[in-house]
Amino acid sequence: FYSQALTYLNELFEHPAGGYKKIFETVEELNEPLPATVTGRIPSFIKGSLLRLGPGLFEVGSEPFYHLFDGQALMHKFDFSSGQVTYFRKFVKTDAYVRAMTEKRVVITEFGTCAYPDPCKNIFSRFFTYFKGVEVTDNCLVNVYPVGEDFYAVTETNYITKVNVETLETLKKVDLCDYVNINGVTAHPHIEKDGTVYNIGNCMGKGASLAYNIVRIPPQQKDKSDPIEKSKVVVQFPSAERFKPSYVHSFGMTENYFVFVETPVKIHLLKFLSAWSIRGSNYMDCFESDEEKGTWIHIARKHPGEYIDYKFRTAAMGLFHHINCYEDSGFIVVDLCAWKGFEFVYNYLWLANLRANWEEVKRNAMIAPQPEVRRYVLPLDPCRQGKNLVCLPYTTATATMRADGTIWLEPEVLFSGPRQAFEFPQINYKMNNGKNYTYAYALGLNHFIPDRICKLNVKTKETWVWQEPDSYPSEPLFVQNPDGVDEDDGVLMTIVVSPGAQRPTCCLILNAKDLSEVARAEVDIMSPVTFHGMYKP
């Protein structure tokens, strides 16, 4: 079945009409929610909101944004109530957005787009603008998550933006540097059942060298005070290179451990600090990759926070999303959406690449790193040199102690298809995060174009696929059936854009068991790509 599924995938997905270009185009926000046309039957337990974040403004005046992660943050919401569905969206009124709209130009440098000084200013004020230092973006286009009773739209800098998820109004910009030693945090925190939030970001560590801090934000306080004000660093991971921290997009967490994968994609700190003052540079200019560095995997105890100095090493790879991690019989099992090699995948996510004709899109993807779902197994008590230390009966992943004390890891491949990525992964998080599990769900990227929803049995490697011609879905979010027993008793919710359809935007609800369609709620409006989000009951 596994090989048949791969053949099936590779035969089906061609997009010569180029409809995918439409998901990278500017749209307008809405003044009021639009009623959706529902087909099928919405499950009775779906009576909340699907919240999504992504770029919605791809140019300001005559100035374009160049990278997928540059467009200004647009928040989307499908509301479900008594079988009725509405769709609403608003731009997040960040400083980056408000100032850009006021001045009709790009004012704050984004991931791949440089902001230049105002041409209307005289030469002296322009000169001083260059030397004011780095003005970090607050363009929170990546994800939204709860902290206590509040909700925050986020990117990967030190700024997060409090939003009202009922009205989609922007409430407050928060600088996490005011509370903890952090230069920025990921858009992928882990949230425990009591509401405790854990996240990771790079920081200035001991001896003026870079490090990575795990930050804990406590759950809602009895006195109703802001939990963010009580944020604390619980453990610190060292950096393999003093002035070159790795780009970190997510991390793993089991019941008792944190897992941090330090890839060879590095942020050149000196380039970063000088970029804005010396020349018109952006964040993308500050990354460098080095194949010889390979990948370092670190672990730390959670309670109490304590770094464990095991030297886990593996070959160079790119990593954005962890699927899940769990402990089993003295090992930590780490499942990842990996990209082979050392090159930075973001080099292939320029909007010009993604908006190219289909044959050109395919050519670009042919030379890019190749995706693979991998399982690594980390022994918690490595002691024997020269032999495979992994004795779990269900995996071919290995760990070998070398003479220099490093433990070399080789993964088991759980899924691999040429230029077919299993990405933006999701699991039944409430039931299985940090625990042994069976199913993962994902957005399928076909030469970087999102065109299917996938399910993977990580134990048997069986796959399921949902797809429709000229339809471009987003990350599928799993919602558990409260009466369900099995891990996959529930539905997947995804926003699908079908540019040629009469109602081109829909919230599609799939049965998580077999990816069959349960219902869809369609609206007569175009929507751009979204990255991450959440279902709020």
ChimeraX attribute file (.defattr): number of C-alpha atoms within 10 A of each C-alpha:
attribute: neighborCount
match mode: 1-to-1
recipient: residues
	/A:1	10
	/A:2	13
	/A:3	12
	/A:4	10
	/A:5	15
	/A:6	16
	/A:7	12
	/A:8	12
	/A:9	18
	/A:10	15
	/A:11	9
	/A:12	11
	/A:13	17
	/A:14	16
	/A:15	18
	/A:16	11
	/A:17	10
	/A:18	17
	/A:19	18
	/A:20	26
	/A:21	18
	/A:22	18
	/A:23	21
	/A:24	21
	/A:25	19
	/A:26	18
	/A:27	16
	/A:28	14
	/A:29	17
	/A:30	13
	/A:31	9
	/A:32	12
	/A:33	15
	/A:34	17
	/A:35	17
	/A:36	21
	/A:37	15
	/A:38	19
	/A:39	12
	/A:40	11
	/A:41	13
	/A:42	21
	/A:43	15
	/A:44	11
	/A:45	15
	/A:46	22
	/A:47	18
	/A:48	15
	/A:49	21
	/A:50	22
	/A:51	22
	/A:52	27
	/A:53	27
	/A:54	26
	/A:55	28
	/A:56	29
	/A:57	22
	/A:58	23
	/A:59	19
	/A:60	19
	/A:61	12
	/A:62	8
	/A:63	13
	/A:64	16
	/A:65	23
	/A:66	20
	/A:67	22
	/A:68	21
	/A:69	25
	/A:70	26
	/A:71	29
	/A:72	28
	/A:73	30
	/A:74	29
	/A:75	29
	/A:76	26
	/A:77	26
	/A:78	23
	/A:79	23
	/A:80	20
	/A:81	13
	/A:82	11
	/A:83	13
	/A:84	14
	/A:85	24
	/A:86	20
	/A:87	24
	/A:88	19
	/A:89	25
	/A:90	20
	/A:91	24
	/A:92	27
	/A:93	23
	/A:94	22
	/A:95	15
	/A:96	21
	/A:97	24
	/A:98	15
	/A:99	15
	/A:100	19
	/A:101	14
	/A:102	9
	/A:103	12
	/A:104	15
	/A:105	20
	/A:106	25
	/A:107	23
	/A:108	23
	/A:109	23
	/A:110	26
	/A:111	21
	/A:112	23
	/A:113	22
	/A:114	21
	/A:115	20
	/A:116	18
	/A:117	19
	/A:118	14
	/A:119	8
	/A:120	8
	/A:121	11
	/A:122	9
	/A:123	11
	/A:124	8
	/A:125	12
	/A:126	15
	/A:127	13
	/A:128	12
	/A:129	16
	/A:130	17
	/A:131	12
	/A:132	10
	/A:133	14
	/A:134	15
	/A:135	12
	/A:136	15
	/A:137	21
	/A:138	27
	/A:139	31
	/A:140	30
	/A:141	28
	/A:142	24
	/A:143	24
	/A:144	26
	/A:145	23
	/A:146	17
	/A:147	19
	/A:148	20
	/A:149	12
	/A:150	14
	/A:151	17
	/A:152	22
	/A:153	30
	/A:154	25
	/A:155	25
	/A:156	22
	/A:157	21
	/A:158	21
	/A:159	23
	/A:160	25
	/A:161	22
	/A:162	23
	/A:163	21
	/A:164	14
	/A:165	19
	/A:166	9
	/A:167	13
	/A:168	20
	/A:169	16
	/A:170	18
	/A:171	15
	/A:172	14
	/A:173	17
	/A:174	16
	/A:175	15
	/A:176	19
	/A:177	13
	/A:178	11
	/A:179	14
	/A:180	19
	/A:181	18
	/A:182	23
	/A:183	17
	/A:184	21
	/A:185	27
	/A:186	21
	/A:187	25
	/A:188	24
	/A:189	21
	/A:190	20
	/A:191	22
	/A:192	15
	/A:193	10
	/A:194	10
	/A:195	16
	/A:196	18
	/A:197	22
	/A:198	22
	/A:199	21
	/A:200	28
	/A:201	28
	/A:202	24
	/A:203	24
	/A:204	16
	/A:205	18
	/A:206	10
	/A:207	7
	/A:208	10
	/A:209	15
	/A:210	22
	/A:211	23
	/A:212	26
	/A:213	25
	/A:214	25
	/A:215	22
	/A:216	23
	/A:217	22
	/A:218	22
	/A:219	21
	/A:220	18
	/A:221	12
	/A:222	6
	/A:223	6
	/A:224	9
	/A:225	11
	/A:226	17
	/A:227	19
	/A:228	20
	/A:229	13
	/A:230	14
	/A:231	17
	/A:232	17
	/A:233	19
	/A:234	17
	/A:235	20
	/A:236	21
	/A:237	25
	/A:238	20
	/A:239	19
	/A:240	17
	/A:241	13
	/A:242	15
	/A:243	17
	/A:244	22
	/A:245	26
	/A:246	26
	/A:247	22
	/A:248	25
	/A:249	18
	/A:250	22
	/A:251	27
	/A:252	25
	/A:253	27
	/A:254	21
	/A:255	15
	/A:256	14
	/A:257	23
	/A:258	23
	/A:259	22
	/A:260	21
	/A:261	26
	/A:262	28
	/A:263	28
	/A:264	29
	/A:265	27
	/A:266	20
	/A:267	21
	/A:268	17
	/A:269	16
	/A:270	11
	/A:271	16
	/A:272	18
	/A:273	13
	/A:274	15
	/A:275	19
	/A:276	23
	/A:277	17
	/A:278	12
	/A:279	11
	/A:280	15
	/A:281	22
	/A:282	19
	/A:283	18
	/A:284	18
	/A:285	15
	/A:286	18
	/A:287	20
	/A:288	17
	/A:289	20
	/A:290	14
	/A:291	15
	/A:292	10
	/A:293	18
	/A:294	18
	/A:295	25
	/A:296	23
	/A:297	18
	/A:298	20
	/A:299	23
	/A:300	22
	/A:301	18
	/A:302	17
	/A:303	11
	/A:304	11
	/A:305	16
	/A:306	16
	/A:307	17
	/A:308	13
	/A:309	11
	/A:310	19
	/A:311	15
	/A:312	21
	/A:313	21
	/A:314	19
	/A:315	19
	/A:316	23
	/A:317	23
	/A:318	27
	/A:319	26
	/A:320	20
	/A:321	20
	/A:322	26
	/A:323	27
	/A:324	25
	/A:325	28
	/A:326	23
	/A:327	21
	/A:328	14
	/A:329	9
	/A:330	14
	/A:331	18
	/A:332	21
	/A:333	23
	/A:334	23
	/A:335	24
	/A:336	27
	/A:337	23
	/A:338	23
	/A:339	22
	/A:340	16
	/A:341	21
	/A:342	23
	/A:343	20
	/A:344	23
	/A:345	20
	/A:346	15
	/A:347	13
	/A:348	20
	/A:349	19
	/A:350	16
	/A:351	21
	/A:352	15
	/A:353	21
	/A:354	25
	/A:355	20
	/A:356	15
	/A:357	17
	/A:358	21
	/A:359	12
	/A:360	13
	/A:361	21
	/A:362	20
	/A:363	12
	/A:364	17
	/A:365	22
	/A:366	13
	/A:367	10
	/A:368	21
	/A:369	19
	/A:370	21
	/A:371	25
	/A:372	22
	/A:373	23
	/A:374	22
	/A:375	25
	/A:376	22
	/A:377	27
	/A:378	27
	/A:379	23
	/A:380	16
	/A:381	10
	/A:382	19
	/A:383	13
	/A:384	11
	/A:385	15
	/A:386	12
	/A:387	12
	/A:388	16
	/A:389	23
	/A:390	19
	/A:391	16
	/A:392	15
	/A:393	6
	/A:394	8
	/A:395	17
	/A:396	15
	/A:397	21
	/A:398	22
	/A:399	25
	/A:400	24
	/A:401	20
	/A:402	13
	/A:403	9
	/A:404	8
	/A:405	14
	/A:406	18
	/A:407	27
	/A:408	18
	/A:409	25
	/A:410	18
	/A:411	20
	/A:412	16
	/A:413	19
	/A:414	20
	/A:415	22
	/A:416	15
	/A:417	18
	/A:418	15
	/A:419	20
	/A:420	23
	/A:421	26
	/A:422	27
	/A:423	26
	/A:424	21
	/A:425	21
	/A:426	22
	/A:427	23
	/A:428	21
	/A:429	21
	/A:430	14
	/A:431	15
	/A:432	17
	/A:433	22
	/A:434	24
	/A:435	17
	/A:436	15
	/A:437	19
	/A:438	16
	/A:439	23
	/A:440	22
	/A:441	28
	/A:442	25
	/A:443	27
	/A:444	28
	/A:445	22
	/A:446	23
	/A:447	23
	/A:448	21
	/A:449	22
	/A:450	21
	/A:451	26
	/A:452	25
	/A:453	26
	/A:454	25
	/A:455	26
	/A:456	20
	/A:457	16
	/A:458	19
	/A:459	12
	/A:460	12
	/A:461	16
	/A:462	16
	/A:463	21
	/A:464	18
	/A:465	19
	/A:466	17
	/A:467	17
	/A:468	14
	/A:469	12
	/A:470	20
	/A:471	20
	/A:472	28
	/A:473	29
	/A:474	26
	/A:475	27
	/A:476	30
	/A:477	27
	/A:478	26
	/A:479	24
	/A:480	22
	/A:481	17
	/A:482	9
	/A:483	9
	/A:484	10
	/A:485	10
	/A:486	11
	/A:487	19
	/A:488	22
	/A:489	17
	/A:490	23
	/A:491	25
	/A:492	24
	/A:493	25
	/A:494	25
	/A:495	28
	/A:496	27
	/A:497	29
	/A:498	23
	/A:499	21
	/A:500	12
	/A:501	14
	/A:502	11
	/A:503	17
	/A:504	17
	/A:505	26
	/A:506	25
	/A:507	24
	/A:508	23
	/A:509	28
	/A:510	22
	/A:511	17
	/A:512	28
	/A:513	16
	/A:514	15
	/A:515	19
	/A:516	14
	/A:517	16
	/A:518	17
	/A:519	18
	/A:520	23
	/A:521	25
	/A:522	26
	/A:523	20
	/A:524	15
	/A:525	17
	/A:526	20
	/A:527	29
	/A:528	23
	/A:529	24
	/A:530	26
	/A:531	15
	/A:532	21
	/A:533	24
	/A:534	20
	/A:535	20
	/A:536	15
	/A:537	11
